[in-house]
Amino acid sequence: MAISPDVGTPEAEVPEYNRGVVPGEPVPLRPSDVIKTYRYLRIGLVGAVVLVFTAILIEHGNTPTGCWQRSISAYYYTPVRAIFVGALMAVGLSLIVYKGRSPGEDPFLNFAGMLAPVVAIIPTTDVGVCYSVPPEPLPKKADGSPAGWVVANIDNNYKALLITGALGLVAAAFIALVVNRKDIRGAARSQLVTIVGLLGTGLVLAVAWLAFENWDSFYTKAHSWAAIGMFVMLIGAIVAVTLDSRDRGAFWFWTYASIAAAMVIGALVIVLTRAFGEHTTFALETYEIALFAVYWVVQTVEKWDEEVNPTPVTATVAPAPGAGPSGLVP
C-alpha cells in the first residue's frame, strides 16, 4: 500500500508501465492537478485583494494624521503603489485565465480582466492629500494635468500592454484555429464562440489604441472609465452566473442574485446620497470589491468539489486503409 500525495488516501500499488510513465519523463497531468490549479487560482485572486487592503492599512497607520485617501486608486501615489499595480495585474490575468462555465460569465470576466491592468497603469488624477511620505516630484502640474513623469509612465506601460495583448491574441488565434483545429466544418461548428471572442478581443485592442492616439482626455479620464467598465463587467459576470444557477437550487440562485442586486443598489445609494462625503469614491470601491470577493468565495465553495470529466474529442489521426471514418476517442 502507498499513500496518495494528492488526497492522502491509500491506493494500491500500480506497476510503473500502467501509470503511463516512461522512466525519466514527467508524471502525466492528473485530474487532481487540474483541480488543485483551479482552486489555487481562485484562492489567489482573493489573496491579491487582501494584499491591497493590507498595504492600505499599513499606509494608514504610518500617516501622521491617520487620514485616508479619497479613493483606493489614489494610493498609487503612496508607498502602496507597487502592491496596488501588481495586485491589479495579477487579478486581471487571473480573470482572463479563469474559464467561466456559465453562459456569458467567461466573456464578462475576460473583459474585466483586460480593464484591470488599465486601471493599474493609468493612475487617477485625484492624487489626494493623505500620505505617509508626500510624492516627489508632484504628480500634477498647476493646471491639474499629469506631470511629465506620470505621462511617461503611462505611455510606456500602456504601449507595452497593447503590444503584449496583440501578441497574446495572435498566439490564442493560432492555438484555437490551427493547433486545436480538427477540420474546417468542425472548427466552424465547435469554435464559433472562440472565434467571436477572438474578434471581440481584437476590436477592444483596436479601440484601446485609437483612444490612446486620438482621445484628448485620455490621461485624465481613461482611469475612471476603465474602473467603471471593470466593475460593470464583474457585475455582468455575477448576473450570468445567477441566471445559470436557477436549476442548481434556490440557495445558490438567491445568494448570487442578492450579491448582484446589492452591488447595483449599493452603488446607486452611495453615489446619489454621497453619505461618505469626500471619501465617496473610496467607499464605493471598497464596497464593490468586498461584495465581489464575497461572490468569489461563495462560488469557490460551490465549485470546490467539482470533478474533472474527460470530454470526447474527434480523433485527429487518419483512419487505416479500408477502415471507416474515425470516431470519438475519450
N, C-alpha and C positions, 0 to 999 in steps of 0.2 A: 504493500500500500504506500501511496505517496500523498503529500498534501498539495492541493492545487494552489498555486500562487495567486490565482485570480479571485476565488471566492472562499478560500480557506476550508474547503470540504474535501474529504478523502476521495480519491479516484483510483481506479485500477491501473496498474502499470500497463502501458501500451508500447509495443515494440516500436523502435525508432522509425522503421520504414512505414508504419501505419500512421504515424503522426504527420507524414508529408514533409519531413525534414531531411534534407541532404546534409550529411556532416560538413561543417564549415560554412553553411549558409544560415541566414537569419531565420528565426521561427516565423512561420506564416502568420499573417494578421488574423486574429481570432475575434469572434463576436464580443468577448469580454473587453478586448482592447478598444473596439469601436464605442462600446457603452461608456468605458472609462473616459475616453476622449470627449465624448458628448457631455458627460457630467462635469468634467473639469472645465470645459468651455463655458458652461452655464454658470458654474460657481465663480469662475474667474471674472466674469462680467460684473457680478455683484461686488467682488473684491476690488475692482477698479473704482466703483462708485464709493465704497468705504474709504479707499485710499485718498480720494479727492477731499472728502469731508474731514478726514483726519488731519490732512495738511492744513485745511482752512481753520480747524480748531486750534492747531498749534500756532498758526499765524495770529489768530485772535488772542491767544494767551500771551503772545510776545508783543502785542500792540500796546503802547503805554496807556492809552485811554480806554482800552477794552472795547473799541468800536468795531463795527462790521462794515465791509464794503457794501455798496448799493446793489451789487449783483455778484453772482458766483463768477461770471466772466471777468469782472474787474480784478479778480485775484490773479489774473495774468500778469499784472504789474507789481506783484508782490513776490516774496520767495516761494510762493506756491506754484509759480509758472511751470516749472519742469514737470511736476506731478499733474497739473491741470492739462497741459498739452499731451503728455504721454498717456494719461488715462483716457482722454477722448480718442486718441489714435487707436488705442487698444480696444476700446468699446466699438469704434467704427469698424475695425477689422473683424471683431467677433460677430457683429450683427450681419456683416456680409458673408462670413464663412458659415454661420449657423444656417442650417437648412430648415426653414419653416415648412410645416406639412399641412397646415390648414390653408384652404384656397385664399389667396390674397395675402397671407401672412408673410411669405418669403419676399415678394417684391417690396412690400412696405418696409420690412426690416433692411433690405438691401439699400433702398433709397435713404433711409435714416442713417445707415452706416456710411454712405457716401457723403452725407452732410456733416457728420460728426467731425471729421478732420478739418472741414472748412471752418466750423465753429472754433476749432482749436488754433488754427494758424492765422486766422484773420481776427485780431482782437477787437473787443468793443471799444468805442470811442469814449465811453464813460470810465475814465481812469480812476475815479473815486478820490477819497481824501483820507483813507484809513490805511496806514502802513506801519509795519514794524521798522522798516527801512525805506524811506522815500525813494522812488525810482530816479536814477540819474543816468544819462540826461533825461529831461522830461519827455514823456511820450506824446505830448501835444504841443502844437505851436500856439501862439497868441490868438490866432483866428479860429482855433478849435480843430484844425486839420491835423492828421497824424504827423509826427516828427519823421525826419528823413530815415532814421534807423528802423522805425516801425514799418515804413513803406518798403524799405529794402528787404526786411524780413518777410513781409507778405509776398513780395514779388518772387523771391527765391523759393519759398515754401510752396506757394500756390502753383507755380510753374512745374515744380518737381512733382507735386500731387497729380496734376493733369497729365503729365508725360507718363508717370508710372501707371495711372489709371488707363491711359490709352494702350500701353504695353500689356497690361493685365487683360484688357478687353480683347486684344489680338490673340493672346495666349488662350483665353477662355473660348473664343470662337474656334480656334484651331482644334482644341481638345473636343469640343462639342460636335463640330461638323466634320472633322477628319478622323481623329483618333477613335472617337466613340461611334462613328458612323457605320451602320450596318448595310444599308442600301438606300438608293435615292428615295424610293417611296416610303421606306421605313423611317428614314430620317425626317421626312416631311410630316409623317403622322406623329411619331413619338417625341420629336424635339421641337414641336411648334411653339410651346411655351418658352423653351430655352432660346429659340431664335427671336421671339418677340422681346424677351428680356435683354438679349444682346443688343438689339436695335434700340430699345429704350435707354440702355446704358450709354450707347454711342450718342444718342440725342442729348442726354444730360451732359455728357462731356463737351459736346459742341456748344450747348447753351452756356455752360460754365466758362468756356474760353471766350465766347462772344461777350459775355458780361464783363470779363476781365479787361478786354480790349476796348469796349465801347461804352460801358456804364460809367458816367461821370461820378456817381456817388458810391462806386464800388468799395473804396477804402473806408467809408464811413457807415455804410448801410448793409454791406454783404453779411457781416456777422449776425446782425439781428434777424435778417430774413432767413439765413441758414438755420439759426436756432429755432425760429418759429416753424420752419419746414420740418426740421428733425422731430420736434415734439408732435406735430400733426401726423407724421408718418408712424411714430410709435403708437399713437392713439389708434390710427388706422389698423395697425397690426393686431392690437388688442380686440378691436371690433371684429376683425376677420376671425380670430380665434373664438370669440364669443358666439358668432353665428355658427361656426363649425361644431361647437360643443353642445348644441341643442340635443343631439342624440346620445350624448355621453353621460347624461344625468343632470338633474335640476341644480345640484350643488355647484358643479363646475360652471354651468351656464350663468347662474345668478352671481357667482363670485366674479367672473370675468366681466359680466355686464355692469356690476356695481363699480368695479375699478374704472372701467371706461367712462361711465357716467360721472364718477367723482372727478376724473381728470378734466372733463369738459366743464362741468358745472362749477367746480372749484376754481378753475382758471377764470371763468367769467366773473365770479364773485370777487376774487382777489383784484382783478384789473378794474372792474367797474366801481367797487367801493373804495379802492386804494386805502384799505384799513391799515396797511403797513407803511404808509407814508412814503418817504424816500427809499425805503427798502422793499417796495412793492415787487420789483424785478427779482430781487434775491429770494423773497418769499415764494413767488410764483415758480421760479426754477427749482427751489428746494422741494416744494410741494409736488411738482410734476415728476421729478426724479425719484422721490421717495415712493410715489404711487407706482411708477413703472418698476421699481425694484421689488415692490410687494407683488406685482403681477408676475415678474420673472421668477420669484421664489415659489409662488403658488403653482406656476406652470412646471417648474422643476420638480416639485413634489408630485404633481400629476404624472409626469413623464418618467419619473425616477426608475421605475421597474419595467420600462419598455424593453422589449426584446428585439434583436436584430433578426429579421426574417429574410432568408435568401429570396431574391427576385429572379424569376425566369428571364433569361436573355436569349436573343436569337444567336445561334451558332454562327461564327464568322468564318469557319473553315469550309472549303468547298467539299461537296459530297464525293464519295468514291465513285469511280466509273460504274455506271449501271445502277447506282443506288438512287433512291428517291431524294426529294428535297430535304435538307437538314431541318430537324425540328427544333424544339426548345431544349436547352440544357440548364439544369438547376444551378 
